[in-house]
Amino acid sequence: MKRKIKLIRIEGNIAHVPLTKGHFTQIDAEDTDLIDRYNWQSLIGAKTIYAKTNIPLPCGKLRSVYMHRLIMRPDDGMHVDHIDGNGINNTKANLRVAHAWQNMCNIGLPKTNTSGIKGVRLHKPTGKWIAEIGADKKRIYLGLFADKGAAFAAYVDASRNMHGEFSRLR
């Protein structure tokens, strides 16, 4: 099979790898040999883009593999979290192996959010602000506040205490 010629651009310690649909992903230049043997596609998700390829298996079938998983090689059952939420920033400084619950802590502002602030929503009957946080697949009530800023402060404290380094406030 003839390989397509890919133009990976290296600037210092960062390599820019072309994807389909005109996108590029960033990796550490030292990982270029690991990913250069594959043609990478843009997989457009709800909030970000990921780099994906298909790797041939001995049985002749193909297996889809995300670039961030190929770079980090997590154990089975583990996830790879993009610290900044950008799925095409695949530098090792932006990737960390995580449990599923840790990865979920690092999600951004939901599309359904109407307050513009993570963990805060308006309680229409009272006109006050409810602060809540997710943990163990449950919503935990943090309180009802007259001020939106106070509700967010409660969310920030809870997020830092419960989610630690995986806390994401935006």
N, C-alpha and C positions, 0 to 999 in steps of 0.2 A: 504494500500500500504506500502510495506517495504521500509524504508529509507536506503540509502547507508551510510556507515560510512565514514565521511570525517575527514581528519586529518588536522585541522586548527592549525597552529603553532603560538604561541604567544611569542613575544620577547619584553619585556618592554611594551610600549604603542601601539605597532604595531602587527597586526595579519596578517599572510600569509595564504590566502585562496586558496586551490587547484581549478584549472579550468580544463577543458578537454584539450587534446593535450599537456599535460605536463606543462602548464603555471600556474602561481600563480598570485594573485592580493594582494595588500596590502591595509588594512583598519585600522582604529583606533580600538584598542582592545575593546573599549566600544561599537562598532557597531556589534560585533560578534553575539550577540543574534538576532539582526535584520536580518542578512543574513544567519545564520546557518541553518535555516529551509528549504533552497532551495539548489538544485544542480546547480552549476554554470558552464556555458560553455564559451569557448574562442570563441569570434567572431572576426575573423581576418579581419581588414579593410585595406584600401590602405596604410596607414602609421602607424597604431597602432593596438593594440589588445584591445578589450573591454570585460568586464564580463557581461554575459546575462543569464537570467533564464526565465522559463515559469511559470506563476502563474495561477492556475485554477480559473476560474470565476464561479459564481453560476449557470450559464446556461450550464456548462459542457465544454465550450471552454477554450482555453488557451490564455493568454495574455503575450507577450514578454516584459520583463522589464530589463533595464540596471541597474547594481549595483549602479552606480553613481547617478542615478535618485532615486532609493530606499533610498539611504543614505541621499540625500539632500532634497528630496520631494519638487521640485519646483512647483510653480503655473502653471496651464495650459498655454501653449504658451511660457513658459520660457525654457531655455536650462541650462545644467550643463556643465561648461567649466573646462577642466583639465588644470591647469595653466602651467604645464611643458610639456603638449602635450602627456604625457604617459597615455593611456587609462586604464592601469591596476594599476595605482597609485591612489587608491580611498580613500586616507586619506583626512580628511576634510581640512587640511592645503593646499591640492592641488586642492580642488574643490571650485567652486564659481558659484552661480546662475547668469545667464547672458541672455540678449536679444540675438536673433539670430545674429544681426549685431556685437555685442561684441564678440560672440563666433567665428565669421568669422575673426575678427581682429587677433586672436591668432592662426592662421594657420601657418605652417612652410613653408619652401622653396618649391615652386611648382616643380614637376618632370620635367616640361618643361623649367625650368630656365637654361640658358646656361652660365650666368656670375658667378654663385656660390654665388651671393649676392642677398638677398631679395630686391625687388623693383628696381632693376637695370638691364638694358639690353643694349646690344650693338646696336647702330644705324649704320648699315653697310655702308650706303652711305657716311657718314662723318667720320666713325671710332671713333665717340665720344660715350659717355654713357648717356642713358636716365634714369632719375629717375621718377618713377610713384608710386602712391599709390591707393589702392581701398577704396572707401567710397560711401555709398548710392548706391550700385550696379553699380558704375561707376569707370572708371580709371581716376585719376587726374594726369595730366602732371606736374611734378615738375621742369623740366629743362633739358637742354642738357649740358653735362660736358666733358671737355677734359680728366679728371682723374676719374677713377672708384671709388676711395675713396671719392672724392668730391660728386659724385652722391649718394653714400651710405649715406654720412653725411646729404644730403638733405632729403633722405628717413627717416633717423633716427629722424630728427627734426619733420618732418611731422607726422610720426607715433606716436611719443610721444605726440604731440599736439592734434592730431585727435582721437587717440585710447586710450590714457591715460594708465591706469593700464593693459589694454588688449593688449598693444603694444607688438609685438613679432618680434624680429629682425633676428631670424634664423629659 
